[in-house]
């Protein structure tokens, strides 16, 4: 049974940094396109960053380009999101999600992602 578990969220001051982790179990994360998403109360869930299984190409939302970095440690079956220069508008619940099909590319369509974690809260104080 494929599962994802996020960790690393917390409270940080504006301008600070956090690193989120997403550990996969029941499947080999290396072979699946996987990404980070976030959702704020009253708003739709949005894509933050994705990394492709096929060529490790990446996608970033415009709002986080140059500040966030997505990476993957295949030996640990873990996905990371390094978040620097955090802003109050980055406050949200962050989720990781993976596409079930092996070898498919990046998608920014949420419904294309089959496995979801439970989320981790990130709060940036101004």
C-alpha positions in Angstrom: 0.0 0.0 0.0 1.6 3.3 -1.2 1.8 5.9 1.5 3.4 9.3 1.9 4.3 11.1 5.1 5.3 14.7 5.4 7.3 16.2 8.2 9.3 19.4 8.9 6.7 22.0 9.1 6.6 24.6 11.8 6.6 28.2 12.8 9.4 30.4 11.3 9.9 34.2 11.0 9.7 35.9 7.7 13.0 35.6 5.8 13.7 32.3 7.5 14.1 28.8 6.1 12.5 25.4 6.5 13.1 22.0 4.9 10.1 19.7 4.4 10.5 16.0 4.0 8.1 13.5 2.4 8.9 9.8 3.0 7.4 7.2 0.7 6.5 3.7 1.7 5.0 0.8 -0.3 6.5 2.1 -3.6 9.8 3.3 -5.0 9.6 7.1 -5.1 12.4 7.3 -7.7 10.1 5.9 -10.4 7.2 8.3 -9.9 6.7 11.9 -10.7 6.2 13.6 -7.3 5.5 17.1 -6.1 4.7 19.5 -3.4 1.3 21.3 -3.1 -0.2 23.7 -0.6 -3.6 24.8 0.6 -4.7 27.7 2.6 -8.2 27.8 4.2 -10.7 29.1 1.8 -8.4 28.7 -1.2 -7.9 25.9 -3.7 -5.0 23.6 -3.4 -2.1 24.7 -5.6 1.0 23.2 -7.0 4.3 24.4 -5.5 7.0 22.3 -7.2 7.3 19.0 -9.0 10.1 16.7 -10.0 9.9 14.2 -12.9 10.8 10.6 -12.5 12.0 10.2 -16.1 14.6 13.0 -16.3 14.5 14.7 -12.9 13.3 17.9 -14.6 11.6 20.3 -12.2 8.7 22.7 -12.2 8.2 25.6 -9.8 5.2 27.9 -9.4 6.1 31.5 -10.1 5.5 32.5 -6.6 8.3 30.3 -5.2 10.9 30.4 -8.0 14.3 31.2 -6.8 13.3 30.6 -3.2 12.3 26.9 -3.0 14.2 23.9 -4.2 12.7 20.4 -4.7 15.0 17.4 -4.5 14.8 13.7 -4.0 17.0 11.2 -2.1 16.4 7.9 -3.7 18.4 5.9 -1.1 16.0 7.2 1.6 12.9 7.1 -0.6 12.3 10.7 0.4 11.3 13.9 -1.3 12.4 17.3 0.1 11.4 20.9 -0.3 14.0 23.5 0.8 12.2 26.7 1.5 14.3 29.9 1.8 13.4 33.6 2.2 10.0 32.6 3.5 7.2 35.1 3.3 3.9 35.4 5.2 2.0 34.4 2.1 3.8 31.0 2.2 1.8 30.1 5.3 -0.2 27.0 4.4 -0.6 23.3 4.8 1.9 21.6 2.5 1.2 18.2 0.9 3.3 15.9 -1.1 1.8 13.7 -3.8 2.9 11.2 -6.4 1.6 9.9 -9.7 0.9 6.2 -9.7 2.0 5.5 -13.2 5.8 4.9 -13.5 7.7 7.1 -15.8 5.1 9.7 -16.6 6.1 13.3 -16.6 5.3 16.4 -14.6 1.7 17.6 -14.4 0.3 20.6 -12.7 -3.2 19.1 -12.6 -3.9 17.9 -9.1 -6.2 15.1 -10.2 -3.3 13.5 -12.0 -1.7 12.7 -8.6 -2.9 9.5 -7.0 -1.0 9.2 -3.6 -1.3 12.1 -1.1 0.3 12.6 2.3 -1.6 14.0 5.3 0.0 17.5 5.1 2.3 19.5 7.4 1.6 23.1 8.6 4.0 25.9 7.7 3.4 29.2 9.4 5.5 32.2 8.6 5.2 35.1 11.0 5.8 38.7 9.8 
